[in-house]
Amino acid sequence: MPNDIQFQTLGGLPAAAPDGFGAGIVALDFDQGVGAGGLHYVVFLPDGSSHDVNSNYNSGILYMARTGDVYTSRAVTIYGVTGRIRGWRLVASPAVKWTEQ
């Protein structure tokens, strides 16, 4: 990752988070669909699935951006059951929204 990119969320993100995970408030937001969200860890197993420390499937999202530039925002969503990862990019046209990369 470039030195000027950090795990963070910036003001101006759309209300609809990619894949409906979290609210775009915290940079690392796991435990979606199992608990209240907001956890900062995930464990990947050899079958590709992702879990929390209690062996529950653990879906979530992480955000990254260059400080002060909301349009450099990227997100990665992870589905717990399959371990599927999807990349997202924030675009401004015609409206501010997340598009899958």
PLY file of the C-alpha trace (Angstrom):
ply
format ascii 1.0
element vertex 101
property float x
property float y
property float z
element edge 100
property int vertex1
property int vertex2
end_header
0.00 0.00 0.00
1.38 3.48 -0.76
2.73 5.42 2.23
0.04 8.11 1.96
-2.86 5.63 2.09
-4.22 4.65 5.50
-6.96 2.42 6.85
-9.59 5.09 7.55
-13.01 6.46 6.68
-13.54 10.04 5.62
-16.55 12.33 5.72
-18.57 12.29 2.52
-18.96 8.53 2.11
-22.40 7.46 0.88
-24.86 6.10 3.45
-25.08 2.78 1.61
-21.97 0.77 2.45
-20.64 -1.79 -0.06
-22.52 -5.09 0.28
-24.47 -3.52 3.16
-21.65 -4.13 5.67
-21.42 -1.54 8.44
-22.12 2.17 8.30
-18.80 3.55 7.01
-17.86 4.91 10.42
-14.89 2.69 11.37
-12.08 1.60 9.05
-12.09 -2.09 10.02
-15.62 -3.35 10.68
-16.02 -7.12 11.03
-18.55 -9.36 12.80
-21.31 -8.28 10.42
-24.34 -10.55 10.54
-23.14 -12.31 13.72
-22.92 -9.54 16.27
-23.18 -5.78 16.46
-20.20 -5.24 14.15
-17.19 -3.11 14.96
-14.66 -5.89 15.56
-11.18 -5.41 14.12
-10.04 -8.96 13.42
-10.74 -11.91 11.17
-9.20 -15.39 10.84
-9.03 -17.18 7.49
-9.25 -20.97 7.46
-7.81 -23.31 4.80
-11.29 -23.85 3.28
-11.39 -20.11 2.43
-13.95 -19.11 5.04
-13.36 -16.32 7.53
-14.19 -16.60 11.24
-14.04 -14.70 14.51
-12.28 -16.07 17.59
-15.46 -17.95 18.58
-15.49 -19.82 15.23
-18.53 -17.89 13.95
-18.46 -16.95 10.27
-17.14 -13.41 10.16
-18.09 -11.05 7.34
-16.92 -7.47 7.23
-15.42 -4.52 5.46
-12.26 -2.45 5.54
-11.82 1.07 4.22
-8.70 2.88 3.07
-8.07 6.36 1.68
-5.59 9.18 1.33
-6.13 11.66 4.18
-8.26 14.62 3.09
-9.30 13.14 -0.29
-12.57 11.21 -0.04
-12.43 10.21 -3.74
-9.34 8.08 -3.11
-11.50 5.88 -0.86
-11.47 2.14 -1.49
-13.19 -0.66 0.38
-12.82 -4.43 0.56
-15.71 -6.65 1.67
-15.24 -10.20 2.92
-18.01 -12.82 3.12
-17.46 -15.18 6.05
-18.97 -18.39 4.67
-16.96 -18.40 1.45
-14.14 -15.97 2.20
-15.08 -14.16 -1.01
-13.40 -10.78 -1.29
-14.77 -7.88 -3.36
-13.01 -4.60 -4.07
-14.84 -1.27 -4.24
-13.99 2.25 -5.40
-15.78 5.50 -4.55
-16.84 7.45 -7.64
-18.46 10.89 -7.93
-20.35 10.71 -11.22
-23.26 10.94 -11.69
-23.72 10.63 -7.90
-21.33 9.64 -5.11
-21.50 5.84 -4.91
-19.43 2.68 -4.52
-18.64 0.69 -7.66
-17.16 -2.79 -7.71
-13.67 -3.02 -9.15
0 1
1 2
2 3
3 4
4 5
5 6
6 7
7 8
8 9
9 10
10 11
11 12
12 13
13 14
14 15
15 16
16 17
17 18
18 19
19 20
20 21
21 22
22 23
23 24
24 25
25 26
26 27
27 28
28 29
29 30
30 31
31 32
32 33
33 34
34 35
35 36
36 37
37 38
38 39
39 40
40 41
41 42
42 43
43 44
44 45
45 46
46 47
47 48
48 49
49 50
50 51
51 52
52 53
53 54
54 55
55 56
56 57
57 58
58 59
59 60
60 61
61 62
62 63
63 64
64 65
65 66
66 67
67 68
68 69
69 70
70 71
71 72
72 73
73 74
74 75
75 76
76 77
77 78
78 79
79 80
80 81
81 82
82 83
83 84
84 85
85 86
86 87
87 88
88 89
89 90
90 91
91 92
92 93
93 94
94 95
95 96
96 97
97 98
98 99
99 100
